[in-house]
Amino acid sequence: MTASTASPERPTAGRMPALYLSHGAPPLADDAVWPGQLAAWSADLPKPTAVLMVSAHWEEAPLALGATQTIPLVYDFWGFPQHYYEVQYRAPGAPALADSVRKLLHGPGGVEVRDEPDRGLDHGAYVPLVEMYPDADVPVLQVSMPTLDPAQLMAIGRRLAPLRDEGVLIVGSGFFTHNLRALSQDNQVHSVMSEFDDWGKRALEAGDVDALLDFENKAPAGRLAHPRTEHFAPLFVTLGAASDELATQRSVIDGFWMGLAKRSVQFG
């Protein structure tokens, strides 16, 4: 399914929101609903000057900056039909954004940064971008998560927050619940997934950052909704980048896909 293209006349913005989205697997493109939801979301946003993407599928320390010239795709999945390995997304690189990220992350108490110029966009980055910006006309930079510690990721997000004033769309890309044992071809939703999703919705609405930071203990069956936490972790970069606007949060996409919660949230 091809997402509709937003009007080229829409203005670019001053301050951009920060997003956390559930990105799905490569078959997201074939879903009857989800691609249109992502396309409608991006059409409602001012056009960004660039996208800074933090995906659940790139963990590397120290924090690494991906390709800034020609940007390949990383087909980091196995066992899917061949056409999923033939998807192309030729977004322009964002070397100026990479320079800004380095400057913001360095400094007193800063974060070590290194370049990985051959590292392309993984499916947590390009799968949603294909639907949101199908013309591939927005520069993209992907950075790694150097840790899964929620507080450290939130601190990184705070350092990156000034990019929003430069028109950069900061996107944390994960999945609101992610236990592959709960996958269901007919979208049967296990109670663990629905209870965690409801808890997370209420915690976000209340701005309860402390509860979210300790979600493994505070959420119902948090360790079952996320046996490993890498798909929830990008939320904390988004929370840090939006820490002065938590009251503005709204779930733009909710519901379930193959039994997993696809809740996706906008701040600002």
N, C-alpha and C positions, 0 to 999 in steps of 0.2 A: 504494500500500500504506500502511495506517495503522499506526503503531507502537502497541504496547500501552501503556497508561497505568500508570505505577508506582503502587504503593499509597500513598494519601494519608497513611497512618499512619507512614510512614518518618520518622525523626527528622531534623531539621536538624543540621548538624555544627558543631563548633568549627572545626578546621582542615580546609580542603578540599584535595584534590589539585590538581595542575596537569596539563592535558591538551594534547597535540598530536594533532589528528585530520586525517585525509584526508577532504575534504568532498564530493568528487564533483561532478558537474554536476547540473542539475535532474532528469535521468532517474534519479538515485539512488533516488528514491521508488518507482520501478517495479521495482527490482531484487528478486530473489526472496530474497536473503539479507541484504544490507547494512542495510536499515532495522531489521530485527530485531536485528542486532548492536549498532547504536547505541542502540536502546531498552533492550536488556539491560544495556548498559554504564551508562547513566544510572540504571537501576533498582538497580544495585549501589552507587551512590554515595549518601551523605546528600544530602538536598535542599538545594541552595545558597540562600543569601539573595539572590544575584544572580549573573549571568554577565557576565564581562568578556571580550569577544570581540575577537581580533586576526585579521583575515582577509587572505589573500593578495590580495584584490581591492580593498583600499583602501590605496593609497600616497599619502600627502600630508604635506608638511612645511610648517610645524612640525606636530608631533603634534596631531591634531584629535580632539575628542570629538564623537561623533554625537548624534543626537536623544535627549532625556531626557524628553520629554512624550509626545505621540503619535508613534509610531515607524512610519514608512512602510517599505515594502520597495523595494529597488532591483533591478529585473529587468535585471541587467547581463549579458545574453546575447542572442544573435541566432539566428534561424533554427529555433527549436524550435516544436513544436505549441502552439496557443493556450492549452491548459489549464495549461501551465507558467507563463504570465503572469497566471493568475487565482488562484494560491496566495495565501492570506492567513495572516499570523501576527501577531496583535495582542498582543504581549508588553507588559507595563507598562514604563514608563521607569524609569531608575535615577538620579535627580538626586543623591541622597546619595552614591552610588558615584562619580558624576562629581566631586563635591566632594573626595572622598577621593583620587581619582586626581590631581587638580590639586595637592593638598597634597603627595602623595608625590613627584611629578615636579618640583615646584619646589624651591627650597632651593639650598644651595651645590653648584655643579657640576651643577645640574639641567637639565631638559629644557623647552624652550619649549612651551607648550600653548595651544591656542585652541579655541573652540567652533564647531561647525558644526551648529546646531540643526535644520536641515532634512534632514540626511543620515541616511538610514535604513539598514536592514540589507541588505547585499548577499547574493548567493546563497552565498558562503562562510560566512556567518553563519546565515542562516535555514534553508538546506537541511538541515544537521544538526540544528538546534534543533527543527525540526518533528518529527523522529523521536525526539529525546531528551526533549523536554518538550512533547508535543503539546497539552497544555492551555494553553500560553502563559501560565502563571501564575508564572513566574520573571522578575523584572526583568532587563533586558538593556541593556548599554551596549557599543557598538562604538567602538573607537579605531583611528586610522590607524597605519600604519607610516611613520614619517618618513624612513626610510632602509632600504636592504637590507643594510647592513653588519652581519655577524653579531655582532661584538663590541659594537657600539652597541645592537643590539636586545637582547642578553643583559643589558647594563647597565640598560636600561629594565625588563626583567623583574625584575631584582634590586630595583629601587625599588618595583615593584608587589607584591612578595612578601608584605608584611604584610597585604594584603587577604585572603589565604588564611585568616588567623586570625580574620577577620570573617565567614567562611562564604562568601566569594566564590569561585566557580569560574572560574579563569583558563584560557582556551582559545585556543591558537594553531591556526588552521584553514588548512590548505594542502593539499598532496598530496606524498606521500613521493617519488614520481617524477612528472615533469610535462614530457613531450615529446609534443606533440600529434601528431607524425608517427608515434609508436608506438601510437596508438590502434588498437584492433582490435575489431571488432564481435563476433568469436567468441573474444575474450580470449586470442589468441595473444600470448605474452610474449616480447619481444625480450631477448636476452641482456644488453643494457645495463641494462634495467630490473631484471632479476633479480639481476645482479651488484651494482648499486648498493644494492638493497634488502638484500641479504645483508651488504654492507659496513656499511650504516647500522645494521642490527640488532646486529652485533658491536661497533661503536663505542659504541652506546648501552649495551649490556650491560657493556662495559669501563669506562664512564664517561669515555671518551676525548674530553673536550670540545675539546682542542686540534685533534684530527683533524676533529671535526665543524665547528669554526669555519673550517677550511681545506678544507672538503669538495670545493671545485672542483678542488683540486690533489691531495688525498689519496685521494679515492674513485676507484674505477675508472670511467673515462668520466664523471666528475662533470659536465662541461659538456654532455654529451649527455643525461644523465638530467635535467638542469635547464639547458636553453639560456638561460633567464632564471631568476633564482633566487627570484622572489617567492613561489613555492609552498613552498619549503623554509624561507624566512626566518622564518615564524611560530614554527617550532620553537625558535628562539633566544630569543624572549620567554619561552616555556615553560621552557626550560633555565635562564634567569635567575631566573624565579619559583620554581624548584625546586632552586636550586643547592646547597642544604644537604641535599637528599634524592635526589641522582642515583642512589645505590645502590638506591633502591626502584623504579626504572623497570621497567615490564613492558609488552610489546606486547599490547594488549587485542584489537586487530583486525589481521590480516595478510592475505596473499594479494593477488590482483590483480583489477582491475576494468577491463575493456576494454583490458587490456594494461599498465595503470599500477599501481604498488604503492600499496595503500591502507593501509599500516602506520599504526597509530594507537597512541599511547603514553600511559601514565599514570605520573605521579610522585607518590609519597605515598599 
